[in-house]
Amino acid sequence: MSRSVLPPTGATLLDSATKEVLRKTIRGLREKLVAELSQAAKSEYHLDVSLDKAQLPEARRCRRERLEAWLDEQIRGATAEPQARGAAAKKGKADKAASAGKGKASKAGTKGTKGTKGRARQSADELRARFLGQAVTEAAHTLVNRLVFLRILEHHGVLRPALITGGSKSAAYEQEFVHYAGPLASSTLSGDDTRGYRELLEVVFAEYALELPGLFGPVGLTPLFPIPARTLADVIEGFSRNVRRRDTPARRSKHFRFLSLF
């Protein structure tokens, strides 16, 4: 695969209907990814049960431990400040009651104890679900942004042969990778349900990370959320679905320049 200098482009003017179609396309792909990555993560790491009971293979267990450690850190950060404020407020009330001589200090320390553990547990579960959702959303949006960027490069001839255009039937995969990858292109031998396509994509991401680390470099917990094969194929197909409806060179150019805004 080769790259060249991206040619300059003029101003892009799109009618409101086309803009709305493209916005809906990108947002729809992101929403689909968020939903399906969430489900895939639950299945991959058995998140419905504790780590000790999950009986995961070693590599997957290590990835879940990393995910759990990150979630615990986020929860501690989210609860530390409110707890500090609450402790300061209670101390202020206790000091005021003690100075007034009304004997309310001890009551302030015991009032509302019933049910505190239950509420704290519920709050921790809610925070865990919220932060897990944030991590999944970041992974989904990162993937869409990367694929859109590569698709734009392919459109301008910067990335050759194409990898995103055509997906598993693209020139980069079907005409090059499959002929040289050997067992990597076999789902039976490699255990990869994308037959190496996902790995090839990661190689391209790593190459571009040298020049564009903000987009293609390490982003949050993105590596912990593998993309299911069917989901990846659907998302890649989604980039071309609306463009093909009005398939002229001028319109395609406008479409993909507009996609760069997302």
C-alpha positions as a Markdown table, in Angstrom:
| # | Residue | x | y | z |
|---|---|---|---|---|
| 1 | Met | 0.0 | 0.0 | 0.0 |
| 2 | Ser | 1.3 | 3.4 | -0.9 |
| 3 | Arg | 0.6 | 7.0 | -0.1 |
| 4 | Ser | 1.0 | 10.3 | -1.9 |
| 5 | Val | 0.5 | 14.0 | -1.2 |
| 6 | Leu | -3.1 | 14.9 | -0.7 |
| 7 | Pro | -4.1 | 17.3 | -3.6 |
| 8 | Pro | -5.6 | 20.6 | -2.7 |
| 9 | Thr | -9.3 | 21.0 | -2.9 |
| 10 | Gly | -11.6 | 23.9 | -3.4 |
| 11 | Ala | -14.5 | 25.0 | -1.3 |
| 12 | Thr | -17.2 | 22.5 | -0.8 |
| 13 | Leu | -20.9 | 23.6 | -1.2 |
| 14 | Leu | -23.5 | 21.1 | -0.4 |
| 15 | Asp | -27.3 | 21.5 | -0.2 |
| 16 | Ser | -29.0 | 21.1 | 3.1 |
| 17 | Ala | -30.6 | 17.8 | 2.1 |
| 18 | Thr | -27.2 | 16.2 | 1.3 |
| 19 | Lys | -25.7 | 17.5 | 4.5 |
| 20 | Glu | -28.5 | 16.0 | 6.5 |
| 21 | Val | -28.1 | 12.6 | 4.8 |
| 22 | Leu | -24.4 | 12.6 | 5.6 |
| 23 | Arg | -24.9 | 13.7 | 9.2 |
| 24 | Lys | -27.5 | 10.9 | 9.7 |
| 25 | Thr | -25.1 | 8.4 | 8.1 |
| 26 | Ile | -22.2 | 9.2 | 10.5 |
| 27 | Arg | -24.4 | 9.5 | 13.6 |
| 28 | Gly | -26.2 | 6.2 | 12.7 |
| 29 | Leu | -22.9 | 4.4 | 12.3 |
| 30 | Arg | -21.7 | 5.7 | 15.6 |
| 31 | Glu | -24.9 | 4.7 | 17.4 |
| 32 | Lys | -24.7 | 1.2 | 15.8 |
| 33 | Leu | -21.2 | 0.8 | 16.9 |
| 34 | Val | -21.9 | 2.0 | 20.5 |
| 35 | Ala | -24.7 | -0.5 | 20.9 |
| 36 | Glu | -22.9 | -3.5 | 19.3 |
| 37 | Leu | -19.6 | -2.8 | 21.0 |
| 38 | Ser | -21.3 | -2.7 | 24.4 |
| 39 | Gln | -22.9 | -6.1 | 23.7 |
| 40 | Ala | -19.6 | -7.5 | 22.4 |
| 41 | Ala | -17.7 | -6.3 | 25.5 |
| 42 | Lys | -20.2 | -8.0 | 27.8 |
| 43 | Ser | -19.8 | -11.2 | 25.9 |
| 44 | Glu | -16.0 | -10.9 | 25.5 |
| 45 | Tyr | -15.3 | -10.3 | 29.2 |
| 46 | His | -18.4 | -11.9 | 30.8 |
| 47 | Leu | -19.1 | -8.6 | 32.5 |
| 48 | Asp | -22.3 | -9.9 | 34.1 |
| 49 | Val | -20.3 | -12.0 | 36.5 |
| 50 | Ser | -17.3 | -11.2 | 38.8 |
| 51 | Leu | -13.8 | -11.6 | 37.4 |
| 52 | Asp | -13.1 | -14.6 | 39.7 |
| 53 | Lys | -16.2 | -16.5 | 38.3 |
| 54 | Ala | -15.7 | -15.4 | 34.7 |
| 55 | Gln | -13.1 | -18.2 | 33.9 |
| 56 | Leu | -11.6 | -16.2 | 31.1 |
| 57 | Pro | -8.5 | -17.2 | 29.1 |
| 58 | Glu | -5.3 | -15.5 | 30.4 |
| 59 | Ala | -5.1 | -12.9 | 27.7 |
| 60 | Arg | -8.7 | -11.9 | 28.0 |
| 61 | Arg | -8.5 | -11.9 | 31.8 |
| 62 | Cys | -5.6 | -9.5 | 31.7 |
| 63 | Arg | -7.6 | -7.2 | 29.4 |
| 64 | Arg | -10.6 | -7.3 | 31.7 |
| 65 | Glu | -8.4 | -6.6 | 34.7 |
| 66 | Arg | -7.1 | -3.5 | 32.9 |
| 67 | Leu | -10.7 | -2.4 | 32.2 |
| 68 | Glu | -11.8 | -3.1 | 35.8 |
| 69 | Ala | -8.8 | -1.1 | 37.1 |
| 70 | Trp | -9.7 | 1.9 | 34.9 |
| 71 | Leu | -13.3 | 1.8 | 36.0 |
| 72 | Asp | -12.4 | 1.6 | 39.7 |
| 73 | Glu | -10.1 | 4.6 | 39.2 |
| 74 | Gln | -12.8 | 6.6 | 37.6 |
| 75 | Ile | -15.3 | 5.7 | 40.3 |
| 76 | Arg | -12.8 | 6.8 | 43.0 |
| 77 | Gly | -12.2 | 10.0 | 41.3 |
| 78 | Ala | -15.9 | 10.7 | 40.9 |
| 79 | Thr | -16.8 | 9.9 | 44.5 |
| 80 | Ala | -13.7 | 11.4 | 46.3 |
| 81 | Glu | -14.7 | 15.1 | 45.8 |
| 82 | Pro | -18.4 | 14.7 | 46.9 |
| 83 | Gln | -17.3 | 12.7 | 49.9 |
| 84 | Ala | -14.8 | 15.4 | 50.9 |
| 85 | Arg | -17.4 | 18.1 | 50.6 |
| 86 | Gly | -19.9 | 16.0 | 52.6 |
| 87 | Ala | -17.3 | 15.4 | 55.4 |
| 88 | Ala | -16.5 | 19.0 | 55.6 |
| 89 | Ala | -20.2 | 19.9 | 55.7 |
| 90 | Lys | -20.9 | 17.4 | 58.5 |
| 91 | Lys | -17.9 | 18.7 | 60.5 |
| 92 | Gly | -19.1 | 22.2 | 60.2 |
| 93 | Lys | -22.6 | 21.3 | 61.4 |
| 94 | Ala | -21.1 | 19.2 | 64.3 |
| 95 | Asp | -18.9 | 22.1 | 65.3 |
| 96 | Lys | -21.7 | 24.5 | 65.2 |
| 97 | Ala | -24.0 | 22.2 | 67.3 |
| 98 | Ala | -21.2 | 21.6 | 69.8 |
| 99 | Ser | -20.5 | 25.3 | 70.2 |
| 100 | Ala | -24.3 | 25.9 | 70.7 |
| 101 | Gly | -24.3 | 23.3 | 73.4 |
| 102 | Lys | -27.3 | 21.5 | 72.0 |
| 103 | Gly | -25.6 | 18.1 | 71.9 |
| 104 | Lys | -26.4 | 17.5 | 68.3 |
| 105 | Ala | -22.9 | 16.4 | 67.3 |
| 106 | Ser | -23.5 | 12.7 | 68.1 |
| 107 | Lys | -26.8 | 12.7 | 66.3 |
| 108 | Ala | -25.2 | 14.2 | 63.2 |
| 109 | Gly | -22.7 | 11.4 | 63.2 |
| 110 | Thr | -25.4 | 8.6 | 63.3 |
| 111 | Lys | -28.3 | 10.2 | 61.5 |
| 112 | Gly | -29.1 | 8.6 | 58.1 |
| 113 | Thr | -26.7 | 5.6 | 58.7 |
| 114 | Lys | -29.4 | 3.1 | 57.8 |
| 115 | Gly | -29.3 | 2.2 | 54.1 |
| 116 | Thr | -26.0 | 4.1 | 53.5 |
| 117 | Lys | -24.2 | 0.9 | 52.3 |
| 118 | Gly | -27.1 | 0.0 | 49.9 |
| 119 | Arg | -27.1 | 3.5 | 48.4 |
| 120 | Ala | -23.3 | 3.6 | 48.1 |
| 121 | Arg | -23.4 | 0.2 | 46.3 |
| 122 | Gln | -26.1 | 1.4 | 43.9 |
| 123 | Ser | -24.2 | 4.6 | 43.2 |
| 124 | Ala | -21.0 | 2.6 | 42.5 |
| 125 | Asp | -22.9 | 0.3 | 40.0 |
| 126 | Glu | -24.4 | 3.3 | 38.3 |
| 127 | Leu | -21.0 | 5.0 | 38.0 |
| 128 | Arg | -19.5 | 1.8 | 36.7 |
| 129 | Ala | -22.1 | 1.5 | 34.0 |
| 130 | Arg | -21.7 | 5.2 | 33.1 |
| 131 | Phe | -18.0 | 5.1 | 32.7 |
| 132 | Leu | -18.1 | 1.8 | 30.8 |
| 133 | Gly | -20.5 | 3.5 | 28.4 |
| 134 | Gln | -18.1 | 6.4 | 28.0 |
| 135 | Ala | -15.2 | 4.0 | 27.2 |
| 136 | Val | -17.3 | 2.2 | 24.6 |
| 137 | Thr | -18.5 | 5.4 | 23.1 |
| 138 | Glu | -15.0 | 6.7 | 22.8 |
| 139 | Ala | -13.9 | 3.5 | 21.1 |
| 140 | Ala | -16.9 | 3.6 | 18.7 |
| 141 | His | -16.3 | 7.3 | 17.7 |
| 142 | Thr | -12.6 | 6.7 | 17.3 |
| 143 | Leu | -13.1 | 3.8 | 14.9 |
| 144 | Val | -15.6 | 5.8 | 12.8 |
| 145 | Asn | -13.3 | 8.8 | 12.6 |
| 146 | Arg | -10.4 | 6.6 | 11.5 |
| 147 | Leu | -12.4 | 4.8 | 8.8 |
| 148 | Val | -13.8 | 8.1 | 7.5 |
| 149 | Phe | -10.3 | 9.6 | 7.3 |
| 150 | Leu | -8.9 | 6.6 | 5.4 |
| 151 | Arg | -11.9 | 6.6 | 3.1 |
| 152 | Ile | -11.2 | 10.2 | 2.2 |
| 153 | Leu | -7.6 | 9.4 | 1.5 |
| 154 | Glu | -8.6 | 6.6 | -0.8 |
| 155 | His | -11.0 | 8.9 | -2.6 |
| 156 | His | -8.1 | 11.3 | -3.4 |
| 157 | Gly | -5.7 | 8.5 | -4.3 |
| 158 | Val | -3.5 | 9.0 | -1.2 |
| 159 | Leu | -4.0 | 5.5 | 0.1 |
| 160 | Arg | -3.5 | 2.9 | -2.6 |
| 161 | Pro | -4.7 | 0.3 | -3.2 |
| 162 | Ala | -8.0 | 0.9 | -1.4 |
| 163 | Leu | -8.7 | -1.0 | 1.8 |
| 164 | Ile | -12.0 | 0.6 | 3.1 |
| 165 | Thr | -13.6 | 0.8 | -0.3 |
| 166 | Gly | -15.0 | -2.6 | -0.9 |
| 167 | Gly | -14.2 | -3.9 | 2.6 |
| 168 | Ser | -13.2 | -7.6 | 2.4 |
| 169 | Lys | -13.4 | -7.4 | -1.4 |
| 170 | Ser | -11.1 | -4.4 | -1.6 |
| 171 | Ala | -8.0 | -4.4 | -3.7 |
| 172 | Ala | -5.7 | -4.2 | -0.7 |
| 173 | Tyr | -7.2 | -7.1 | 1.0 |
| 174 | Glu | -8.4 | -9.5 | -1.8 |
| 175 | Gln | -5.7 | -8.8 | -4.4 |
| 176 | Glu | -2.7 | -8.4 | -2.1 |
| 177 | Phe | -3.2 | -9.5 | 1.5 |
| 178 | Val | -4.9 | -12.8 | 0.8 |
| 179 | His | -2.2 | -13.9 | -1.6 |
| 180 | Tyr | 0.6 | -13.3 | 1.0 |
| 181 | Ala | -0.9 | -13.7 | 4.4 |
| 182 | Gly | -1.2 | -17.5 | 4.3 |
| 183 | Pro | -3.0 | -18.8 | 7.4 |
| 184 | Leu | -3.8 | -15.3 | 8.6 |
| 185 | Ala | -6.4 | -15.1 | 5.8 |
| 186 | Ser | -8.1 | -18.3 | 7.0 |
| 187 | Ser | -10.7 | -18.0 | 9.8 |
| 188 | Thr | -10.2 | -21.7 | 10.5 |
| 189 | Leu | -6.5 | -21.6 | 11.0 |
| 190 | Ser | -6.1 | -18.1 | 12.5 |
| 191 | Gly | -9.3 | -18.0 | 14.6 |
| 192 | Asp | -10.0 | -14.6 | 13.2 |
| 193 | Asp | -13.6 | -14.2 | 12.1 |
| 194 | Thr | -12.6 | -11.4 | 9.7 |
| 195 | Arg | -9.9 | -13.6 | 8.0 |
| 196 | Gly | -7.2 | -11.1 | 8.7 |
| 197 | Tyr | -9.0 | -8.0 | 7.5 |
| 198 | Arg | -9.2 | -6.5 | 11.0 |
| 199 | Glu | -5.5 | -7.2 | 11.6 |
| 200 | Leu | -4.6 | -5.5 | 8.2 |
| 201 | Leu | -6.7 | -2.5 | 9.3 |
| 202 | Glu | -4.7 | -2.3 | 12.6 |
| 203 | Val | -1.5 | -2.3 | 10.6 |
| 204 | Val | -2.6 | 0.6 | 8.6 |
| 205 | Phe | -3.7 | 2.4 | 11.7 |
| 206 | Ala | -0.3 | 1.8 | 13.3 |
| 207 | Glu | 1.4 | 3.2 | 10.2 |
| 208 | Tyr | -0.6 | 6.4 | 10.2 |
| 209 | Ala | -0.1 | 6.7 | 14.0 |
| 210 | Leu | 3.5 | 7.7 | 13.3 |
| 211 | Glu | 2.3 | 10.9 | 11.5 |
| 212 | Leu | -1.2 | 11.4 | 13.1 |
| 213 | Pro | -0.9 | 10.1 | 16.7 |
| 214 | Gly | -3.9 | 12.1 | 17.8 |
| 215 | Leu | -6.2 | 10.1 | 15.6 |
| 216 | Phe | -4.5 | 6.8 | 15.0 |
| 217 | Gly | -2.4 | 6.5 | 18.2 |
| 218 | Pro | -3.5 | 5.0 | 21.5 |
| 219 | Val | -6.9 | 6.4 | 22.5 |
| 220 | Gly | -8.2 | 5.6 | 25.9 |
| 221 | Leu | -9.3 | 1.9 | 26.2 |
| 222 | Thr | -10.0 | 1.5 | 22.5 |
| 223 | Pro | -7.8 | -1.6 | 22.1 |
| 224 | Leu | -9.9 | -3.4 | 24.8 |
| 225 | Phe | -13.0 | -3.4 | 22.6 |
| 226 | Pro | -12.6 | -5.7 | 19.6 |
| 227 | Ile | -14.9 | -5.0 | 16.7 |
| 228 | Pro | -17.2 | -8.0 | 15.7 |
| 229 | Ala | -16.7 | -9.0 | 12.1 |
| 230 | Arg | -20.3 | -8.4 | 11.1 |
| 231 | Thr | -20.3 | -5.0 | 12.8 |
| 232 | Leu | -17.1 | -4.0 | 11.0 |
| 233 | Ala | -18.4 | -5.0 | 7.6 |
| 234 | Asp | -21.7 | -3.1 | 8.2 |
| 235 | Val | -19.9 | 0.0 | 9.2 |
| 236 | Ile | -17.5 | 0.0 | 6.2 |
| 237 | Glu | -20.4 | -0.7 | 3.9 |
| 238 | Gly | -22.3 | 2.2 | 5.4 |
| 239 | Phe | -19.7 | 4.7 | 4.2 |
| 240 | Ser | -20.5 | 4.0 | 0.6 |
| 241 | Arg | -24.2 | 3.2 | 0.7 |
| 242 | Asn | -25.5 | 6.7 | 0.5 |
| 243 | Val | -22.8 | 7.9 | -1.9 |
| 244 | Arg | -23.6 | 5.2 | -4.5 |
| 245 | Arg | -27.2 | 6.5 | -4.8 |
| 246 | Arg | -25.9 | 9.6 | -6.7 |
| 247 | Asp | -22.7 | 8.3 | -8.0 |
| 248 | Thr | -21.0 | 11.0 | -10.0 |
| 249 | Pro | -17.3 | 12.1 | -9.5 |
| 250 | Ala | -18.3 | 15.7 | -8.6 |
| 251 | Arg | -20.8 | 14.5 | -6.0 |
| 252 | Arg | -18.5 | 11.9 | -4.6 |
| 253 | Ser | -15.8 | 14.6 | -4.1 |
| 254 | Lys | -18.2 | 16.9 | -2.3 |
| 255 | His | -19.5 | 14.0 | -0.1 |
| 256 | Phe | -16.1 | 13.0 | 1.1 |
| 257 | Arg | -14.9 | 16.5 | 1.7 |
| 258 | Phe | -18.0 | 17.0 | 3.8 |
| 259 | Leu | -17.3 | 13.8 | 5.7 |
| 260 | Ser | -14.0 | 15.3 | 6.8 |
| 261 | Leu | -15.9 | 17.7 | 9.0 |
| 262 | Phe | -17.0 | 14.8 | 11.2 |
